[in-house]
Amino acid sequence: MRNADRGGRSRLSRTPPRWATVAALAYAGLCSSFMFTLVVPLQAELPRLLDASREDTSWVVTITLLVAAIATPISGRLGDLFGKKRVALVLLALLVVGSVIAAVAGSIVGVIIGRALQGAVTGVIPLGIAIMRDVLPPERLSTAVALMSATMGVGGAVGMPLAAYLAINADWHALFWLAAGLGVLGVPMIAWCVPGDVLRSGGRLDILGAFGLAVGLSGILLFVSRGAQWGWTSPLTLTTIIGGVVVLLLWGWYQLRAKDPLLDLRVAARPAVLFTNVAAIGMGFALFSSNVAFPQLLELPVASESGFGLDMMQAALIVMPAGIVMMILSPLSGWLERTVGPRPLFTAGTAAIVLAYVFVLLWSSEVWHIFAANLFIGVGIGFSFAAMPMIIMRSVPAHETGASNGLNALFRSVGTSSASAVMGGVLASMTIEFNGQSIPSRAAFDVCFWLAIAAGVIALVLSLLIPRSAGEQRPAFPN
């Protein structure tokens, strides 16, 4: 008995402090979200740097979002099966490999392959939330989840000035070496600061389901991103959208009948989970709409009557405070979640998003208008991204936390991927000629803002439809 006690004390002494666990997971989340905006400061220069068309270089951004959409539910399921910490380490390793490939690439193909591997790291966010549910006491969970959720916006917003600085003062390949270094630092942090898994589920990975999800989502995103170039009614465009929808319908039919499905769609069909996940598309769309539209609006020449003529660093500094707001709000979001529940917090966040885009649609003649609107977006994303995982966790059993949070992250990623493709398509199709170049017109940005308003309104309405019981149940915890 004495030996057993000594062994128990030894295992306990190796348990990392909870603050270190939260910090390591938050760092991994920051790294993953930074990948979304890593090349945003270079968007206007990518055709020249990669010797490719603007439509082709848009995939340097879109491929990361597409892979993120596919990888998040798969990562969540793998975490439930084989251990969340282990899968998080693999995802960080893929970030490092992808960053090195992009850094040494001499063509657009190599950069796109590297960016695809970088997108896989997004799965650490739902995995991190699931780990927090496993290891943290209830009174600390909501604040930690709010912090982890905020990293989806914080990493991109705060990292953008750093990316802009490197883009201005160093070779553009330095951006990818920076990403590799961030991933290398994250591996030992997760290895040393995150405890081993305390909860796993049985079963196997549904490889056919993962493949079907990837094919279906790819078809839909090809339609969104290339429809304007190919022609919205061309045979190729119609084939991608119809094929994507048909594959996803067959995928859903298969998931309902598979013994060990990639995603349990019956759990996903619960009203609280369903409305939250569909609303997550709108919130992801609203978040990335600002990441695509605002930097370009700020950087376009004043003489073109489309922009404000700022350089990359100035534009990044205008956009960055939204991420800081998200980080500052995370303790408040956790307190509000415990006090009023996640449902009202979600509604407040979606309302802030709508107000932000209405503001910038009505007033966008000064730089400070963009700055103020982006702060409102930071508030809205901070509240809504903190609320969504808590609504999900109050509505699903503990052993499905990883997969369910992965599904929610999937819907958010579908929103961000769609925003990248849609906003890129709008800005590429509504152009004016300036100094021999085609640049987005001011009307194109107004269309982008209207689309973001529509996405925010849909999310707001769906937040009101979430059953109140979702805000009353407490999440289950393992013993």
Beta strands, then each sheet from edge to edge (+ up, - down):
strand 1: 431-434
strand 2: 437-440
sheet 1: 1+ 2-
end
